Amino acid sequence: MCWDNSAKGGRIGGGAVSGGGGLDKTKTIASSGFKKLKTGSAIGFRWVKDKYHKTTNKH
């Protein structure tokens, strides 16, 4: 990113990371986080389901 030192001032060009390396890293982190969230949610729902079945199956 370059800075414009003219009278108007401001930046020249976009604020994106050059080469697109940052986007790949972000996608990797997001994917990893989603997998952890999905796994944790599945475990949590299974726990609730088991807990519910234990309380409703009493005769």
Secondary structure as UniProt FT lines:
FT   STRAND          2..3
FT   STRAND          11..12
FT   HELIX           18..20
FT   HELIX           21..56
//
